[in-house]
């Protein structure tokens, strides 16, 4: 079927488009303007037309997300829904996640923490998220198997083979390391770890583990660069960890997760641990400008109750006493494990206000929005449904000023947000939420509206109230099929789970089998993610490695 | 695959039609058991959502002893592999963990990873069977039950009690561990016991590393919990009577509902072995049970489906106790054979499809 989206303001920064025009679609793809009569014409006059949104870092599946629901079953509200997709109104469920992303015009979402030891359940959960394409990043950096290889100096090829095997076996799209070595160190009694601190027993450091993974990801030609969660998240002076990690990459492609939680400079050098923090947004962005090999997502904080979820058990254990409500769960798992700590970003509280300001400051000071991805690190900084409000604040300096006026003076004293006049354009928003994340993930078929792109398209009614505009898309197409009209889901279906097209060497398969049998009393088959395990068919879609 | 309606053998489709009629005529159906592969449990959740039923896994009581304290206070846990690889001290609480081979394996091995590697592993017990088959140091409960004894033990660890009692000695040993693990069965020590135990573990973590390792129930409860959480955002037990998931472990306890006369129909799902509830024949009921099981007979319920068994005639995602995760089991038999029979998921989806047709017709007729 030939579809013409007619007369909308088409915003596609990858093609230099920002003006009234048409988008043509056929067989699930964007095509060049056609001379033929379209089978369907969508009137987009008065609307903004963008590619579907792409999420790079949102905790939407996995054992820790499950644990968060068990710990806080009443965090989200469920509503009665006698019709429609099962469970889409069940707060916090997979269907609820898919529906809420789709309403905002998002069509792809990536879970950044896919534990290889629990890959099947995570994939079953991802596959139950409707409407979106989704994927996961395999977490490495604390597993004894990898650390043994590094300790024993087995060389780059052994590490590369293990990473390839892990990617293939866990059916992941990329690789992430989370406070590399930190979980292992925590189990051995360590409570704070920096880039070059020794990981007990292994004689390694975060630097050695991370650089080995950077090399492996490059050698395998994984499109998404190593996705790095640094040491010392959320602590005053975390900016030092961020910059040191950036420099440690030595020019290799690297992505930083939730940079806001690292943009905390020490406020009082005389009392670094007790004097609080101040914004290091300028320093972080200057470092980024000096290192074009790097990207980051923001991890914007929003006010209100949430739950923090992380495989960084060292950090989550450290933050347990700040839990609100006062309950928390830590699992010392087979590699990282996980920590779930409820948290309240107190509305107009001084600390949460400063965190809120720092996230916005990072984005507003960024010289390249395409390397600055909008996330809330859902649910760690807050729920992803707050994206429209964040976009509103980025695009409207007056709205920002009104919000800042309600906040404590620390926002002006310890961040530069109030002095920034910049307002994001629609093109820059598209870079932040579409082209940037798609490029970062190596998904060349989305994030833009050039011929050949997947027909994942969002149409918004243009309005100065950007919150309303981006909260409920007028129309969303997924693979050319209408899934949202006027903010409501009108057709339910499932997207695909994106997995990297890699094959493990048979040598590492045999070696892994031996290792796993010895360690777990169970072999590779218990780690497998076979197609047959999925009630729905055609769950997975291959993504090619870089040429 | 075989099916019976009111004791008579019928074709599958006829049994599905009968099941649709039974559920459509009910006002408050309950789905119980859920001892099955995840695909079947998923289908049961979808059917429950369609018909407004409540769901209660066979593992309910044991699960709630774990989930209740978890929701109230959280906890600290580890895995079987980490216990074997790292624990320099293991405390076995109660009698139930001694069934199976795991405690003997723990006692017969030493830590091999982390700072405890090479150390000798101490195995201690509190309120255990005190047999001599496995090397361990046994501590008795005195006059206390397990939960109260754990309270005393926690008080000694915290320094709130002091003295020469055996529990004082045990407290000192726990505090001296570098990677300690408590193996317990939540169903045995109960909600209060688990909450006290997790409080003890959290206290110990002020100075060292200590974790809990709760035994899983044998009825797929932990796999059900995961699917329940991602499907509804909440753990089981759950009811859909008001077209939204409502998590309420007391209200949706199937045995209580049936004893109180609140339920007027039941569906029992057990493609894997699970104890048949005594209430099954007391109300209009459907049983979906594994082929070859004692329940796969015409008299088990008003409508009975005999379905493929995961790990035998079907593949399926199941809880792997040793790994502590969901993993896929292949069918043992010739894969070709499974096409001859239906899975529980097929049956449940078939019932749901027909129910949806019926509901749609009813809606159209009322317009």
Interface residues (C-beta under 8 A of the other chain):
Chain A: X61 X63 X65 X66 X69 X70 X71 X72 X73 X76 X78 X79 X80 X81 X82 X86 X87 X89 X90 X91 X92 X93 X94 X95 X96 X117 X118 X120 X121 X124 X125 X128 X144 X184 X186 X187 X188 X189 X200 X201 X317 X323 X327 X328 X329 X330 X331 X332 X333 X334 X337 X340 X519 X520 X521 X522 X525 X526 X527 X528 X529 X530 X532 X533 X535
Chain B: X38 X39 X42 X43 X45 X46 X49 X50 X67 X70 X71 X72 X73 X74 X75 X76 X77 X78 X79 X81 X82 X85 X86 X113 X114 X115 X117 X178 X179 X205 X208 X209 X211 X225 X226 X227 X229 X230 X231 X232 X233 X234 X235 X242 X243 X244 X245 X246 X247 X315 X316 X317 X320 X322 X323 X325 X326 X327 X328 X330 X345
